[in-house]
C-alpha cells in the first residue's frame, strides 16, 4: 500500500484582513497547542484561469476566503436497531452533482467510486508563509486509484480519533474532488493556527498534491445548506455550519458530528477545532501506516522540497491550460516558479529572488 507523504515541515498562512484577529481569538479560546492535546498530520498576477482543464470549472467568486468562512481499524458496528445507526443506503451522493463536469461519481458494489484530478476551481496557495516549495499538480484519482465511500455507512463500536491517529493521508473528500486531511500536522499542531494553509484552507503535500486541512465551508455557497460539502472516508456526510434544513447547528460530539432528525449520523464543518470530522465515527476497513486504508495514493514525481525560510506566497495563476505560475516574496524580493504539465512530464522554471534561473523536468 502506498501512503501519502505529508510531513508538513513548514507553517503556511492565510493572507486575509481577518486572519490575525481569528488566530488571536482562537488562541484566546484555548485552541493553541495546549488545548489541542496531541495529534497531527504526517508569475502572473491574475487569478487562476477558469479555462484550465486541470482546474475544476466553477465560479471562483464562490470560493470565499477560508479565514472568513471558517474562521485504529474497527470492524464492530453498533446495534442497527438504534436510531443512531439506522443508516439506509444512499441512492445518490448529494453535493458531488454540483461538480459533475470535473468529478465523476459512480456505484461499484458496496462503494461509491469518485474520480477527480484533486484540483479545485478556486485559486490556491496564496497566503502561505512557511512554504516547503511544493506546488499543486493534477493527480490521477481514477480507476483503481479512485476514492471509495461506503454506500451504507454504519456507526462503529470503536471509533478512530483524529487526535491520536490518522496523521497521514486523507480523512475526508470534499464534493469538489479535493481530499481533506487531519486538521493537525504530524507534530500535533493545528495547521491553520500555525499558518500552514492558504486562504481556502489548503496546501500541497510532499507529492505536490493539493488538499484541505479544514472544512471547505466556502463550498456551502455552491451546494447550499441541504447538501454536504464533503464526505468522511467512513461514508458519512459532512455538512456546513447549519443543519441540512438551514436551522442552527445542534450540539456536536467529539467527532464533530451527531445524529440528525432523520436518524442518520452526519458531521459538520466548524470554525473551531477539529474544523472537519474529528476522526472516523463510522466503520472503516482498516488503518494502515496511520491512515485510512485503502485510499488513493498521490505519487510524487520529484523529491520533496525543504522549507524556504521567510517566503510568503503572494500569487498563483494558470495563464493557459496546463501552465501554472506561483509567485512568492522573500526578503523584499520576488521569486517565481513556473511549470508546464503534460500527460507525460512536468517542466519547471525557477527564478529565485536573486534573479538566478534554473530548470528541471520530471517524468510523470
N, C-alpha and C positions, 0 to 999 in steps of 0.2 A: 504494500500500500504506500503510495506517495503522499507526503504531507505538505501542507503549506508552510513554507519557511517564513516566519514573520517575527523577527526578534525585536523590532522597534527600538533600536539603539539611539533613537533621536526623538525629541519632542516636536510636534507640529502645532500650528496655531491658527485661529480664526481671525482674520483681519476684518473687523467689523466694529462699528461705532459702539455696540453694546457689549462686546465680548469681555472687556476688562471688568465692567460692572457685574457681568454674570459670573465670571470666575470668582470675583471677590465675594459675591453673595453666596456662592456655593461653598466657598471655604468657610465663611462665617457660619454657614448652615451645617458645618461638620462633615463636609464631603471631601476633606483632604485625605491624605494617606491614612491618618489615624482612624478616620471614620469609615474607611473602605475595608479595613482589616487586611486580609491577604487575598490576592487574586491577580490575574494577569492575562496577557495576550501572547504568546510565544514570540525671435520673439516678436511676435505680433502683439498689438495692444488691443485687439478686438476680442470679443467673447468667442468661445468655441463655436465653430461653424455648425449650424444645424444641417448642412448639406453633407457632412461627413458620413459615409456609410458605416464607419466604425463606431459612431456615436448614435444612440437611440434618438429618433426624430420626434421629439415632443417639445413643447414651448419651454424655453429657458426661463421665461418670466415666472413660470410656476414653481421654479426651483428656488425658493426663498432661502436666505442665509440661515444655516442651521443654528447660529448663535441667537437668532431672533425667533426661530420656530421651536427650538428645544430649550432651549436655554443652553462517572463510572458506569459503566454499562448497566442496563437494567432490563429485566425481562418480565417482572411481575406487574400485573395490572390490577387496579382496584376493582371491587365488585361492580360489574356492569349494570347492576340494578339500581345503583345510586345515581342521584341526579348529576353529580359532578362528573360521572364517567358515561353518561348517556349520550354518547357521541355517534351520530349517524354518518353514513357515508356521504362525502361531498359529491355533488353532481357537476359542479363547476369549481373553478378556482377564482373567485371574485378578486378583482384588483389587477390581475395579470392581463385581463382583457383590454385594459386601457393602454397597454403597451404591446399589443398584438403584432405591430409592424416590426418589432425588434426582439420580442421574446416569444418563443414557441413552447406551448404547453400541450401535452397530450398524455392520455392514460396508457399505462403499461402494467398489466397485472394488478397488484395491490398498491401501486405507486403512481403518482403523477411525475412525469419527466418534464423538466424545464430546461430549455436551451437558450443561451444568450452569449454575447461576447463580453459581458461583465462591465461594459462602459455605459454611463448614464447620458442623458441628453444635456443635463446641466454642465456648467463649467466645473473644473476640478483643480485641486492643488493650491489655489490662491489662498494665501494667508498662513501657510505652513512656515514655522520659524526654526524648526530643527529638522533638517532635511537629510535623508540618507542617500540622496542622489538617485532615487528610484523615480520612474515616470510611468504614466498609465499606458499600458499596451492592451490591445484586444486579446481576450482569452478565448480558448476553444472549449466552452462549456456545452458540448453537444455529443450526441451519440452515446457511447459507453462512458463519456466523461460529463454527462448531463447531471443536473441536480435532481434529487429524488425526494419526494414528500409523500408520506403515507396517506392513502385515501381515507383511512379510518383511524385517525389519531385516537389514542387512549391514554388516560392518566396512569402514571407509573406508581408502584408501591415505594420505589426508591429513586426519587428524582435526583438529577445530577446538577449540582450548584455551579454556577459560573464564578463564584467567589473562590472556589478551591480547585476548579478543574476547567477544562475546555479552553485553555490558553492558546491553543493553536487551531488554525482552520476556522471555518465559519460556524456560527450557531444559528443563523437565520438567512433568509434570502428575501431581499426587497422585491416588490412587484415589478420594478423596472429591470430586474435581472442582475442587480448588483448584490454580491454577498455582504453579509453583516457579521463582523467578528465580535468577540468579547469586548465589553467596554473597558476592560483592564488590560494593560500590556503585560509582557512577560516578566516585568519587575514588580507587578502588583500595584501599578499606578494607573490612575484614571487618565486615559489617553486624551480626553477632552481638556481636563484641567491642566494637563502638562503641555498643552499647545501642540499636540501631535497631529491635529486634524485640520482640514481645510474648512472653508465656510459652509460646506454642505455635510460635514461630519465624516469625511473620508480621507483616505490617503492610499499610498501604494506600499505593498509588501515587498519582500526580497525577490519575488518573481515578477516585479513590475505589475502586479495585479492590484487594481483599484478595488477598494471595499470600504464600507462604513464601519464605525465603531459605536455609533449612537443611532437612535431611531431616526430614520429619514422622514420626519414629520412633515416636511415640505411636500411629500407625495400625497398627503391628505387633500391638498388643494386641487389635485388632479383627479383622484379616485373618489373623493367625498367621504363623509364620515361612515357611511353604511358599508364600505368595502375595506378590507385590510390593506395596510401599507406594506406588509411583509408577512412571511410565514416562518415560524421557527422550524428547525430541521426535524422536530418531532411531529410536524404536520399541523400544529395548532396555529390559528390565525393571530396576527398582531395588528391591532387597530391603533388609530391615532389617539389624541388626548381627550376624546369623548367616547361615550358608548356608541355602538352602531346606530342607535336610534337618534343620536345627536344630543342625548342627555348628558348630564355631568358624570364624569367617570367615577365609578364606585371604588370602594376600598380595595387595594391590591394586596396580594400575598408577597412573600419574599422573592417570588419568581416574576414579579411584575404582571401577575395575571389574576383571574378569578373566573367563576362560573357565571355565564351570562343568563339573562332572563329566559333564554331558550334551553337552558340546562347544559349547555356546551361550554367547556373551558376555553378562554382566549386570553391572550396577552395584550398589553398596551405599551405604546411608546410614551415616555415621560421626559420631563425636563430635568430630572434628577436621577442619580444613580439608582438602578442599573441601566437607565435610559431605554433599554430594549428588554427582551426576555432575559431574566436573570439565571438562565440555565435551561435544562430540559425537564420541564414538569411532566412531559409525556414520555411514552415508551420510545426508546431508540434501539437500534440493533446492536450498538456497541460503542465503546470509547477506546480508541487505539492511538497511542502516541499523543495522548492528551487532546484529541479532537474527536468529534462525532465521526463515526465510521459506519458505512462508507460515505464519502463525499468526493466531488470532483477535485482533481489536482490542478494547481497552477504551476506549470513547468517553466522554470527560469531559463532564459536564453543566454544569460551572462552572469558573472559573479556579482554578488550583492555589493552595493556601494557602502561607503563609510560616511558618517555624519559630516556635513560641511558646516563647520563652526561659523556662527554669525550670519548665516544665509537666511533670507526670507523670500519665499516665492511670491512674486508680485503679479504675474500674469501667466495665463495658459490659453492657447488658442489652437485651432485647427484651420489653417489658411486654406487648405484644399483637402479633398478626400485622401485619406491615408497619410497626410502630412500634419505634424504637430510641432509646437514651439512652446517651451517653458522658459520664462524669464525670472531671474532672481537678482536680488541685491545683496552685496557683501562689502562691508567696509566703505559704503558710499558709492560703490561702483556696480555696474550691471554685468551679469553673466547670462548666457543663453545656451539652452540645449534644444537643438532642432533634430527631428528624426522623421524618417520616412518608413512606413510599414507596408510591406507587400506580403503575399501569401508565403513566400519562401525566406524572407530576410527582413532585418531592421537595420537601417543605416543611420548612424548618429553623427552629428557635427556639434562639437562642444566649443563654445567661445567663453573663455574664462574672464573674470573681471579685469584681468591684466591685459586682455586682448589676444592671448595665445589661442590658437585654433588647432584642434585635434579632431580626427575622425576615427570611427570604429564601425565595424559591420559584423552582424551576427546572423547565423542561420536559424530559422525558426523550425 
